[in-house]
Amino acid sequence: MPVDMFDGTYLDEAHKNALVLCVDVRNFSNFLRDHPDETVFRLIKEFTSNLLSCINQFGYGCSYYKLLGDGALVIWDETNENAINEALSIFDSYTEFLDDELFKPFEGLGLGGALVEEEVFKYEISAEVSQLKYRDYVGYGINLACRLQELAGKDELVLNEILAKTGGIPFRVDKSPKKLKELRVYKGLKENDRQWLLFYDRPTHGGLTFF
């Protein structure tokens, strides 16, 4: 979306330790297949409007967010305690809301995602006709988050090793051969991001692990 009037200057920034949250609805394809148009429209509108409210309430320090159909991407330019707490608050609060209210009538629907600390690039472009500036992000951190979220089940949040090593997030290690095989199939990942599959251990779970 436009961020400003074009003024002849562009923002180009590299953020080495950005925090990237990518969330997506599990089993949404089956939901689309099995329900009528009016049910789909009602649910996706409620899902996205409530998700935006949740991000604005709990992620007020984020640098950027974007809806991605039945999911969203949220970015903080720097990974720190406040950013981590905001990201986890978004995931925990919205997961609870979906499980207890919005998704309760629809078996199998749930939120999954990934939270990673990695490098991203922030840039701006202009649209000559409208004279507006647009801002967006690219980078390995976004690619990593989008790939790892595919391995998350309902109510699960995958972490990368760099973020887990900060010691601020409880997590568990999944060493199942099937999951690791899926992880290692992904192209374009750094070797250290292929070794382990780490899941955020939400407050309701036990058996916390720290590096």
PyRosetta script that sets phi, psi and omega in degrees:
from pyrosetta import init, pose_from_sequence

init()
pose = pose_from_sequence("MPVDMFDGTYLDEAHKNALVLCVDVRNFSNFLRDHPDETVFRLIKEFTSNLLSCINQFGYGCSYYKLLGDGALVIWDETNENAINEALSIFDSYTEFLDDELFKPFEGLGLGGALVEEEVFKYEISAEVSQLKYRDYVGYGINLACRLQELAGKDELVLNEILAKTGGIPFRVDKSPKKLKELRVYKGLKENDRQWLLFYDRPTHGGLTFF")
pose.set_psi(1, 155.5)
pose.set_omega(1, 178.9)
pose.set_phi(2, -60.4)
pose.set_psi(2, 142.0)
pose.set_omega(2, 179.6)
pose.set_phi(3, -114.4)
pose.set_psi(3, -17.1)
pose.set_omega(3, -177.5)
pose.set_phi(4, -172.5)
pose.set_psi(4, 169.3)
pose.set_omega(4, 170.9)
pose.set_phi(5, -77.0)
pose.set_psi(5, 141.7)
pose.set_omega(5, 179.2)
pose.set_phi(6, -65.3)
pose.set_psi(6, 128.7)
pose.set_omega(6, -177.3)
pose.set_phi(7, -128.1)
pose.set_psi(7, 16.8)
pose.set_omega(7, 178.1)
pose.set_phi(8, 87.4)
pose.set_psi(8, -3.0)
pose.set_omega(8, 179.0)
pose.set_phi(9, -119.3)
pose.set_psi(9, 151.1)
pose.set_omega(9, 179.0)
pose.set_phi(10, -127.7)
pose.set_psi(10, 147.1)
pose.set_omega(10, 176.9)
pose.set_phi(11, -96.1)
pose.set_psi(11, 122.2)
pose.set_omega(11, 175.2)
pose.set_phi(12, -131.1)
pose.set_psi(12, 110.7)
pose.set_omega(12, -176.2)
pose.set_phi(13, -135.3)
pose.set_psi(13, 138.0)
pose.set_omega(13, 172.1)
pose.set_phi(14, -105.4)
pose.set_psi(14, 128.9)
pose.set_omega(14, 179.7)
pose.set_phi(15, -117.3)
pose.set_psi(15, 109.6)
pose.set_omega(15, -170.9)
pose.set_phi(16, -70.9)
pose.set_psi(16, -31.7)
pose.set_omega(16, -176.5)
pose.set_phi(17, -128.2)
pose.set_psi(17, 53.1)
pose.set_omega(17, 176.9)
pose.set_phi(18, -71.7)
pose.set_psi(18, 158.7)
pose.set_omega(18, 175.9)
pose.set_phi(19, -111.3)
pose.set_psi(19, 126.3)
pose.set_omega(19, -174.9)
pose.set_phi(20, -123.7)
pose.set_psi(20, 124.0)
pose.set_omega(20, 176.1)
pose.set_phi(21, -112.3)
pose.set_psi(21, 125.0)
pose.set_omega(21, 176.2)
pose.set_phi(22, -124.3)
pose.set_psi(22, 122.8)
pose.set_omega(22, -179.4)
pose.set_phi(23, -125.7)
pose.set_psi(23, 153.4)
pose.set_omega(23, -174.9)
pose.set_phi(24, -157.2)
pose.set_psi(24, 151.5)
pose.set_omega(24, -179.8)
pose.set_phi(25, -80.7)
pose.set_psi(25, 130.7)
pose.set_omega(25, 174.7)
pose.set_phi(26, -80.1)
pose.set_psi(26, 141.9)
pose.set_omega(26, 175.6)
pose.set_phi(27, 63.8)
pose.set_psi(27, 25.9)
pose.set_omega(27, -179.1)
pose.set_phi(28, -71.0)
pose.set_psi(28, -32.4)
pose.set_omega(28, 178.7)
pose.set_phi(29, -61.8)
pose.set_psi(29, -41.1)
pose.set_omega(29, 177.4)
pose.set_phi(30, -65.3)
pose.set_psi(30, -38.4)
pose.set_omega(30, 178.0)
pose.set_phi(31, -61.4)
pose.set_psi(31, -44.7)
pose.set_omega(31, 179.1)
pose.set_phi(32, -61.5)
pose.set_psi(32, -38.9)
pose.set_omega(32, -178.4)
pose.set_phi(33, -68.0)
pose.set_psi(33, -35.7)
pose.set_omega(33, -167.4)
pose.set_phi(34, -99.9)
pose.set_psi(34, -3.1)
pose.set_omega(34, -175.0)
pose.set_phi(35, -125.8)
pose.set_psi(35, 151.9)
pose.set_omega(35, -179.0)
pose.set_phi(36, -70.8)
pose.set_psi(36, 164.6)
pose.set_omega(36, -175.7)
pose.set_phi(37, -53.8)
pose.set_psi(37, -46.6)
pose.set_omega(37, -174.6)
pose.set_phi(38, -63.5)
pose.set_psi(38, -34.2)
pose.set_omega(38, 177.9)
pose.set_phi(39, -68.9)
pose.set_psi(39, -41.3)
pose.set_omega(39, 179.1)
pose.set_phi(40, -62.9)
pose.set_psi(40, -48.4)
pose.set_omega(40, -179.3)
pose.set_phi(41, -61.3)
pose.set_psi(41, -43.7)
pose.set_omega(41, -178.5)
pose.set_phi(42, -62.5)
pose.set_psi(42, -45.2)
pose.set_omega(42, -176.4)
pose.set_phi(43, -69.9)
pose.set_psi(43, -45.2)
pose.set_omega(43, -176.0)
pose.set_phi(44, -67.0)
pose.set_psi(44, -33.6)
pose.set_omega(44, 177.4)
pose.set_phi(45, -68.3)
pose.set_psi(45, -42.3)
pose.set_omega(45, 178.0)
pose.set_phi(46, -67.2)
pose.set_psi(46, -39.2)
pose.set_omega(46, 179.5)
pose.set_phi(47, -61.1)
pose.set_psi(47, -51.2)
pose.set_omega(47, -175.3)
pose.set_phi(48, -70.6)
pose.set_psi(48, -40.0)
pose.set_omega(48, -179.2)
pose.set_phi(49, -66.4)
pose.set_psi(49, -40.4)
pose.set_omega(49, 177.9)
pose.set_phi(50, -71.1)
pose.set_psi(50, -33.3)
pose.set_omega(50, 176.9)
pose.set_phi(51, -64.8)
pose.set_psi(51, -43.1)
pose.set_omega(51, 177.1)
pose.set_phi(52, -61.3)
pose.set_psi(52, -40.7)
pose.set_omega(52, 177.8)
pose.set_phi(53, -62.9)
pose.set_psi(53, -40.6)
pose.set_omega(53, 179.9)
pose.set_phi(54, -64.9)
pose.set_psi(54, -43.9)
pose.set_omega(54, 178.5)
pose.set_phi(55, -62.8)
pose.set_psi(55, -43.9)
pose.set_omega(55, -179.8)
pose.set_phi(56, -66.6)
pose.set_psi(56, -29.9)
pose.set_omega(56, -179.6)
pose.set_phi(57, -80.0)
pose.set_psi(57, -45.6)
pose.set_omega(57, -173.3)
pose.set_phi(58, -102.6)
pose.set_psi(58, -19.8)
pose.set_omega(58, -177.8)
pose.set_phi(59, -110.9)
pose.set_psi(59, 38.8)
pose.set_omega(59, -174.7)
pose.set_phi(60, -63.5)
pose.set_psi(60, -17.3)
pose.set_omega(60, 178.8)
pose.set_phi(61, -94.3)
pose.set_psi(61, 3.4)
pose.set_omega(61, -177.3)
pose.set_phi(62, -70.8)
pose.set_psi(62, 157.2)
pose.set_omega(62, -178.4)
pose.set_phi(63, -92.0)
pose.set_psi(63, -21.5)
pose.set_omega(63, -171.5)
pose.set_phi(64, -167.9)
pose.set_psi(64, 144.6)
pose.set_omega(64, 168.6)
pose.set_phi(65, -149.1)
pose.set_psi(65, 153.4)
pose.set_omega(65, -177.2)
pose.set_phi(66, -148.7)
pose.set_psi(66, 134.1)
pose.set_omega(66, 174.2)
pose.set_phi(67, -74.2)
pose.set_psi(67, 142.4)
pose.set_omega(67, 179.3)
pose.set_phi(68, -129.2)
pose.set_psi(68, 66.6)
pose.set_omega(68, -178.8)
pose.set_phi(69, 67.6)
pose.set_psi(69, -107.6)
pose.set_omega(69, 178.3)
pose.set_phi(70, -96.8)
pose.set_psi(70, 29.9)
pose.set_omega(70, 178.3)
pose.set_phi(71, -155.6)
pose.set_psi(71, -166.4)
pose.set_omega(71, -178.9)
pose.set_phi(72, -159.4)
pose.set_psi(72, 157.2)
pose.set_omega(72, 174.7)
pose.set_phi(73, -121.0)
pose.set_psi(73, 128.3)
pose.set_omega(73, 179.4)
pose.set_phi(74, -128.3)
pose.set_psi(74, 133.3)
pose.set_omega(74, -175.0)
pose.set_phi(75, -129.2)
pose.set_psi(75, 134.8)
pose.set_omega(75, 168.7)
pose.set_phi(76, -111.9)
pose.set_psi(76, 132.5)
pose.set_omega(76, -175.0)
pose.set_phi(77, -66.1)
pose.set_psi(77, -22.0)
pose.set_omega(77, -180.0)
pose.set_phi(78, -137.5)
pose.set_psi(78, 136.9)
pose.set_omega(78, 175.1)
pose.set_phi(79, -84.5)
pose.set_psi(79, 117.8)
pose.set_omega(79, 175.6)
pose.set_phi(80, -148.4)
pose.set_psi(80, -179.9)
pose.set_omega(80, -176.0)
pose.set_phi(81, -59.2)
pose.set_psi(81, -43.0)
pose.set_omega(81, -179.1)
pose.set_phi(82, -64.3)
pose.set_psi(82, -43.6)
pose.set_omega(82, -179.6)
pose.set_phi(83, -63.0)
pose.set_psi(83, -44.4)
pose.set_omega(83, 178.9)
pose.set_phi(84, -61.5)
pose.set_psi(84, -45.4)
pose.set_omega(84, 179.7)
pose.set_phi(85, -61.7)
pose.set_psi(85, -39.5)
pose.set_omega(85, 178.5)
pose.set_phi(86, -65.0)
pose.set_psi(86, -45.1)
pose.set_omega(86, -179.1)
pose.set_phi(87, -61.7)
pose.set_psi(87, -44.5)
pose.set_omega(87, 179.9)
pose.set_phi(88, -68.3)
pose.set_psi(88, -34.8)
pose.set_omega(88, 177.6)
pose.set_phi(89, -65.0)
pose.set_psi(89, -40.4)
pose.set_omega(89, 176.4)
pose.set_phi(90, -60.7)
pose.set_psi(90, -49.2)
pose.set_omega(90, -177.0)
pose.set_phi(91, -65.9)
pose.set_psi(91, -48.5)
pose.set_omega(91, -177.9)
pose.set_phi(92, -62.7)
pose.set_psi(92, -47.5)
pose.set_omega(92, -175.9)
pose.set_phi(93, -65.8)
pose.set_psi(93, -43.7)
pose.set_omega(93, -176.4)
pose.set_phi(94, -74.9)
pose.set_psi(94, -34.8)
pose.set_omega(94, 175.6)
pose.set_phi(95, -61.0)
pose.set_psi(95, -44.1)
pose.set_omega(95, 179.3)
pose.set_phi(96, -63.0)
pose.set_psi(96, -43.0)
pose.set_omega(96, 178.6)
pose.set_phi(97, -61.9)
pose.set_psi(97, -43.8)
pose.set_omega(97, -178.9)
pose.set_phi(98, -65.5)
pose.set_psi(98, -45.3)
pose.set_omega(98, -178.0)
pose.set_phi(99, -65.8)
pose.set_psi(99, -39.7)
pose.set_omega(99, -174.5)
pose.set_phi(100, -86.5)
pose.set_psi(100, -22.3)
pose.set_omega(100, -173.7)
pose.set_phi(101, -130.9)
pose.set_psi(101, -77.5)
pose.set_omega(101, -167.5)
pose.set_phi(102, -62.4)
pose.set_psi(102, -43.9)
pose.set_omega(102, -176.3)
pose.set_phi(103, -93.1)
pose.set_psi(103, -1.3)
pose.set_omega(103, -174.3)
pose.set_phi(104, -57.5)
pose.set_psi(104, -38.2)
pose.set_omega(104, 179.7)
pose.set_phi(105, -75.1)
pose.set_psi(105, -8.9)
pose.set_omega(105, -172.7)
pose.set_phi(106, -117.9)
pose.set_psi(106, 98.9)
pose.set_omega(106, -177.2)
pose.set_phi(107, -61.8)
pose.set_psi(107, 134.5)
pose.set_omega(107, 177.2)
pose.set_phi(108, 97.8)
pose.set_psi(108, -25.4)
pose.set_omega(108, 178.8)
pose.set_phi(109, -72.9)
pose.set_psi(109, 140.7)
pose.set_omega(109, 178.1)
pose.set_phi(110, -173.5)
pose.set_psi(110, 168.2)
pose.set_omega(110, -178.2)
pose.set_phi(111, -98.1)
pose.set_psi(111, 136.4)
pose.set_omega(111, 171.8)
pose.set_phi(112, -132.6)
pose.set_psi(112, 163.1)
pose.set_omega(112, -179.4)
pose.set_phi(113, -174.5)
pose.set_psi(113, -172.3)
pose.set_omega(113, 177.8)
pose.set_phi(114, -143.0)
pose.set_psi(114, 147.2)
pose.set_omega(114, 177.6)
pose.set_phi(115, -131.5)
pose.set_psi(115, 120.8)
pose.set_omega(115, -174.6)
pose.set_phi(116, -134.4)
pose.set_psi(116, 152.4)
pose.set_omega(116, 170.5)
pose.set_phi(117, -108.0)
pose.set_psi(117, 117.8)
pose.set_omega(117, -177.6)
pose.set_phi(118, -164.5)
pose.set_psi(118, -178.0)
pose.set_omega(118, -177.5)
pose.set_phi(119, -85.0)
pose.set_psi(119, 139.3)
pose.set_omega(119, 172.0)
pose.set_phi(120, -136.8)
pose.set_psi(120, 162.0)
pose.set_omega(120, 178.2)
pose.set_phi(121, -121.0)
pose.set_psi(121, 124.5)
pose.set_omega(121, 177.6)
pose.set_phi(122, -99.8)
pose.set_psi(122, 131.5)
pose.set_omega(122, -179.1)
pose.set_phi(123, -143.4)
pose.set_psi(123, 162.0)
pose.set_omega(123, 177.1)
pose.set_phi(124, -126.7)
pose.set_psi(124, 146.2)
pose.set_omega(124, 173.4)
pose.set_phi(125, -132.1)
pose.set_psi(125, 168.0)
pose.set_omega(125, 178.4)
pose.set_phi(126, -122.9)
pose.set_psi(126, 152.5)
pose.set_omega(126, 171.9)
pose.set_phi(127, -105.5)
pose.set_psi(127, 113.5)
pose.set_omega(127, -170.9)
pose.set_phi(128, -59.0)
pose.set_psi(128, -40.2)
pose.set_omega(128, -175.6)
pose.set_phi(129, -68.4)
pose.set_psi(129, -44.3)
pose.set_omega(129, -176.1)
pose.set_phi(130, -85.9)
pose.set_psi(130, -15.0)
pose.set_omega(130, -177.8)
pose.set_phi(131, 59.3)
pose.set_psi(131, 35.6)
pose.set_omega(131, 178.0)
pose.set_phi(132, -114.6)
pose.set_psi(132, 151.8)
pose.set_omega(132, 174.8)
pose.set_phi(133, -100.1)
pose.set_psi(133, 143.1)
pose.set_omega(133, 177.6)
pose.set_phi(134, -122.6)
pose.set_psi(134, 143.2)
pose.set_omega(134, -178.1)
pose.set_phi(135, -119.7)
pose.set_psi(135, 141.2)
pose.set_omega(135, 177.4)
pose.set_phi(136, -152.5)
pose.set_psi(136, 173.9)
pose.set_omega(136, -179.3)
pose.set_phi(137, -128.7)
pose.set_psi(137, 147.3)
pose.set_omega(137, 168.0)
pose.set_phi(138, -137.2)
pose.set_psi(138, 171.7)
pose.set_omega(138, 175.2)
pose.set_phi(139, 140.4)
pose.set_psi(139, 165.2)
pose.set_omega(139, -178.7)
pose.set_phi(140, -59.5)
pose.set_psi(140, -36.0)
pose.set_omega(140, -178.9)
pose.set_phi(141, -59.8)
pose.set_psi(141, -38.6)
pose.set_omega(141, 178.6)
pose.set_phi(142, -71.2)
pose.set_psi(142, -43.8)
pose.set_omega(142, 178.4)
pose.set_phi(143, -59.3)
pose.set_psi(143, -43.6)
pose.set_omega(143, -178.4)
pose.set_phi(144, -64.1)
pose.set_psi(144, -47.3)
pose.set_omega(144, -179.1)
pose.set_phi(145, -61.3)
pose.set_psi(145, -42.4)
pose.set_omega(145, -178.8)
pose.set_phi(146, -66.3)
pose.set_psi(146, -33.6)
pose.set_omega(146, 178.4)
pose.set_phi(147, -76.3)
pose.set_psi(147, -45.3)
pose.set_omega(147, -177.5)
pose.set_phi(148, -64.9)
pose.set_psi(148, -33.7)
pose.set_omega(148, -178.3)
pose.set_phi(149, -63.0)
pose.set_psi(149, -24.5)
pose.set_omega(149, 178.8)
pose.set_phi(150, -66.1)
pose.set_psi(150, -21.3)
pose.set_omega(150, -179.0)
pose.set_phi(151, -90.4)
pose.set_psi(151, -5.3)
pose.set_omega(151, -179.2)
pose.set_phi(152, -84.4)
pose.set_psi(152, 135.5)
pose.set_omega(152, 173.2)
pose.set_phi(153, -86.6)
pose.set_psi(153, -171.6)
pose.set_omega(153, 178.1)
pose.set_phi(154, -59.0)
pose.set_psi(154, 129.9)
pose.set_omega(154, 178.4)
pose.set_phi(155, 68.7)
pose.set_psi(155, 16.8)
pose.set_omega(155, -178.9)
pose.set_phi(156, -109.8)
pose.set_psi(156, 145.4)
pose.set_omega(156, 178.0)
pose.set_phi(157, -129.0)
pose.set_psi(157, 116.7)
pose.set_omega(157, 179.6)
pose.set_phi(158, -84.7)
pose.set_psi(158, 140.8)
pose.set_omega(158, 176.5)
pose.set_phi(159, -114.7)
pose.set_psi(159, 153.3)
pose.set_omega(159, 169.7)
pose.set_phi(160, -91.8)
pose.set_psi(160, 163.7)
pose.set_omega(160, -172.6)
pose.set_phi(161, -63.6)
pose.set_psi(161, -38.4)
pose.set_omega(161, -179.4)
pose.set_phi(162, -58.5)
pose.set_psi(162, -45.5)
pose.set_omega(162, -179.7)
pose.set_phi(163, -68.2)
pose.set_psi(163, -41.7)
pose.set_omega(163, -179.6)
pose.set_phi(164, -61.5)
pose.set_psi(164, -34.7)
pose.set_omega(164, -177.5)
pose.set_phi(165, -71.4)
pose.set_psi(165, -12.5)
pose.set_omega(165, 177.3)
pose.set_phi(166, -66.5)
pose.set_psi(166, -20.6)
pose.set_omega(166, 177.6)
pose.set_phi(167, 82.2)
pose.set_psi(167, 2.8)
pose.set_omega(167, -176.1)
pose.set_phi(168, -95.5)
pose.set_psi(168, -2.8)
pose.set_omega(168, -176.0)
pose.set_phi(169, -129.1)
pose.set_psi(169, 124.9)
pose.set_omega(169, 174.9)
pose.set_phi(170, -69.2)
pose.set_psi(170, 139.9)
pose.set_omega(170, -178.2)
pose.set_phi(171, -150.3)
pose.set_psi(171, 164.3)
pose.set_omega(171, 174.7)
pose.set_phi(172, -125.4)
pose.set_psi(172, 154.6)
pose.set_omega(172, -178.4)
pose.set_phi(173, -105.1)
pose.set_psi(173, 128.2)
pose.set_omega(173, 176.2)
pose.set_phi(174, -102.6)
pose.set_psi(174, 112.3)
pose.set_omega(174, -178.2)
pose.set_phi(175, -106.2)
pose.set_psi(175, 15.9)
pose.set_omega(175, -178.3)
pose.set_phi(176, -64.1)
pose.set_psi(176, 133.4)
pose.set_omega(176, -178.1)
pose.set_phi(177, -55.4)
pose.set_psi(177, -37.5)
pose.set_omega(177, -178.4)
pose.set_phi(178, -63.5)
pose.set_psi(178, -46.3)
pose.set_omega(178, -179.6)
pose.set_phi(179, -65.4)
pose.set_psi(179, -43.3)
pose.set_omega(179, -179.3)
pose.set_phi(180, -65.5)
pose.set_psi(180, -35.5)
pose.set_omega(180, 177.1)
pose.set_phi(181, -63.3)
pose.set_psi(181, -43.3)
pose.set_omega(181, 177.4)
pose.set_phi(182, -61.4)
pose.set_psi(182, -43.7)
pose.set_omega(182, -179.2)
pose.set_phi(183, -60.6)
pose.set_psi(183, -43.7)
pose.set_omega(183, -173.6)
pose.set_phi(184, -78.0)
pose.set_psi(184, -7.3)
pose.set_omega(184, 175.6)
pose.set_phi(185, -76.7)
pose.set_psi(185, -28.2)
pose.set_omega(185, -175.6)
pose.set_phi(186, -62.8)
pose.set_psi(186, 134.0)
pose.set_omega(186, 178.0)
pose.set_phi(187, -89.7)
pose.set_psi(187, 154.8)
pose.set_omega(187, 173.9)
pose.set_phi(188, 82.2)
pose.set_psi(188, 7.3)
pose.set_omega(188, 178.7)
pose.set_phi(189, -94.4)
pose.set_psi(189, 146.1)
pose.set_omega(189, 173.8)
pose.set_phi(190, -67.0)
pose.set_psi(190, 154.1)
pose.set_omega(190, -175.0)
pose.set_phi(191, -60.1)
pose.set_psi(191, -38.9)
pose.set_omega(191, -178.8)
pose.set_phi(192, -69.0)
pose.set_psi(192, -18.4)
pose.set_omega(192, 177.6)
pose.set_phi(193, -87.2)
pose.set_psi(193, -0.7)
pose.set_omega(193, 178.4)
pose.set_phi(194, -103.3)
pose.set_psi(194, -7.4)
pose.set_omega(194, -169.5)
pose.set_phi(195, -80.8)
pose.set_psi(195, -39.8)
pose.set_omega(195, -173.0)
pose.set_phi(196, -134.6)
pose.set_psi(196, 153.5)
pose.set_omega(196, 171.5)
pose.set_phi(197, -114.7)
pose.set_psi(197, 112.2)
pose.set_omega(197, -172.5)
pose.set_phi(198, -111.2)
pose.set_psi(198, 131.2)
pose.set_omega(198, -178.8)
pose.set_phi(199, -117.8)
pose.set_psi(199, 134.7)
pose.set_omega(199, 172.0)
pose.set_phi(200, -57.5)
pose.set_psi(200, 126.9)
pose.set_omega(200, 178.7)
pose.set_phi(201, -94.3)
pose.set_psi(201, 98.0)
pose.set_omega(201, -176.8)
pose.set_phi(202, -61.9)
pose.set_psi(202, 158.5)
pose.set_omega(202, -175.3)
pose.set_phi(203, -53.2)
pose.set_psi(203, -25.4)
pose.set_omega(203, -178.3)
pose.set_phi(204, -80.7)
pose.set_psi(204, -8.8)
pose.set_omega(204, -178.1)
pose.set_phi(205, -99.0)
pose.set_psi(205, 157.8)
pose.set_omega(205, 177.4)
pose.set_phi(206, -111.1)
pose.set_psi(206, -176.3)
pose.set_omega(206, 175.5)
pose.set_phi(207, 70.7)
pose.set_psi(207, 56.6)
pose.set_omega(207, -176.7)
pose.set_phi(208, -74.6)
pose.set_psi(208, 149.1)
pose.set_omega(208, -179.2)
pose.set_phi(209, -131.2)
pose.set_psi(209, 139.9)
pose.set_omega(209, 175.0)
pose.set_phi(210, -133.5)
pose.set_psi(210, 146.8)
pose.set_omega(210, 173.1)
pose.set_phi(211, -73.1)
pose.dump_pdb("model.pdb")
